[in-house]
Amino acid sequence: MVTEAGLKVVLVDTNPGVVQAWRTFFADKAEVKILCGSILEQRVDAWVTPTNASGAMDGGLDAVLKRHFGSQIEKRVQQEIAQRYGGSLPIGCATCVLTGMTLPRFLISTPTMWASVENVGETFNVALACAAAFQAVHMQNRVEPRSISSVALPGLGAGTGNVGVRRCASLMWTSYNLFRDYQFRSFEAMQAALRQQLDALIAPDDSAKVKLEFADTGEWTW
C-alpha cells in the first residue's frame, strides 16, 4: 500500500557529495526532488533537522535553524521532548512542532545521535532517524489531514555525525522505501519493522543499497 499519496519529498543539502550520492541511489525514485542548496530556500510545509537526544540546537543544521526561527523554536522542541519522552528523545523517534511561520509550518526534529557531536558513521542511526521523520509526517497528517503535503530533508548524519555520503544516501533510500510502501501506528511499530531487517544485516558498505523485504503484503498491523 502506497501511503501519503501526493506528498512532495525534497532532498536538499549544501554538500555536493551528498547530492551526488542521492542522485545515484534515488535514480529509481523520479518523484523525489534532489537539490544542491540550502533547506532555508525550500517553501514546503515541513523541514526536517537532525538533532540530539536533548533537542539542544547548538550545532550543524540545528544551529542554523535556531538562528532562522529564533530561540523559541528550541524551547518548543525541548518542551515536546520533555512532555512526550521525559527529556530524552530516543533515536528512531521524532518531534513535530509549529514554527510560527506559514512556510514551513512545521519543524520535524529527529535524533541521529545522543550528544551534540558524535561519530555515528558505523551505525544504522541515519535509517532510524529518517524513518522517524517520515513517521512524524504520517502521524501529523493523521491528526490534521494534509497538513504536511511537502517536506524537505537534508543529508542526515553526513555532517557532525561523520556518516559517509554514500552510506547516508543508502540508508535514507531504505527509509524512504519503508515510508512509501507501509504505514505504522507508532514510532515503536515503525522501529520494530525497520530493525527486523537492519539487525539481520552486516553494516552496508559505501556502494550497497539496503532494500527492505517483507514476507507479507499490505499494511503491517500492530
Secondary structure, DSSP 8 states (H G I E B T S, - for coil): ---STT-EEEEEES-HHHHHHHHHHTTT-TTSEEEES-GGG--SSEEEEEE-TT----SHHHHHHHHHH-THHHHHHHHHHHHHHTT---TT--EEEE-SSSSS-EEEEEES-SSSS---TTSSHHHHHHHHHHHHHHHHHHHSTTS-SEEEE--TTSSTT---HHHHHHHHHHHHHHHHH---SSHHHHHHHHHHHHTTS----TT-------SS-S----
